């Protein structure tokens, strides 16, 4: 967490704060209220990322460079993010047969 931006650290600390709530009912209620609002926040974060990816491209960055900035995504995925395309939901992996 040392190399994370301050905003990421604060979000992770907020999640840890939920875990630290001792009263089960209080914790469950607080998390439920947040999760009810999460879809709106998730959409906002995706829009922010898309705009910033577009700005990076306009500054002359390659899709490969943008992929590295995004945490190591492929150049094609970086381009999809810039276009506002969502990733494909993959079915869960089946457990390996023994």
N, C-alpha and C positions, 0 to 999 in steps of 0.2 A: 504494500500500500504506500510505500515511501515515494514512488515515482508518480503516483496518481495526482491529477489536478485536485486542488482544494475542494472543489464542488463534489467530486466523486467521493473523496474522503468523508465529507459531511453527510452525504447520502448513506454511505455504508455505516457511519456512526449512528445515523437515525434508525437504521434497521437493527443495529445492535441494541439501541435504546428500547425498541419494542421487545426484544428478547429478554431484556433486563427487568421488565415489568414483572413484579412478583405475583400480583393477583391475576389468576388465570382469566377471570371474567373481564377484568379491565383490559388485559392484553388482547384477548380475543376480540373484544368490541372495538378497540382502537385499530387493530389490524384490519378488521372487516370494513371499517369506515374508509380506511386508506385504499383498500382493494376495490371498493365501490367506485372510487374516483380514478383509479389507475388507468383505465382505458383512455381517458382524456389526456392524462399526463404522458402516457406512452405515445399517443399521436403527436403531441406537441414536441416531444424529444425527437421523433422521427423527422418532423418538419424542420426542426433546427438543424439536425445533422444533414439533411438533404440540401438545405440552403448553403451551409458551410462547405459541403462537398462541391457544389456548383461554383462557389466562390473560389475554391482552391483550383478547380479546373480552369476558370477564367483567368487565374493568375499564371497559368502556364504549366501547372503540375501535370504529370502523366497519371493515367489511371493506376499504374503500378505504384507510383509514389503515394497516391492517395490511399491505396489499399494498405500500405505500410502504416500510414498515419491512423487509419481506422482499426489498427490492431492486427494487421496481417491478413486481411481479406484479399481475395484474388482481384486482379484488375477488372475482370468482368463483373464481379460482385460490386466493386466500387462504382463502376459505371451504372449498374442497376440502381444502387442507392442514390446516385445523382439524378437518375430519371424518376425516382420515387417508386420504384418497383419493390414489392415485398419479396422476401425469400420464400422458397417453396417449403411448406411444412412437410417434413418427412415422417413416415410412420415410425413408431418406436422400434428399436432393434429387437429382434427375437432372441431370447436367451440361447446360447450355444448348447447344442445337444451333447450330452456327455456319453 
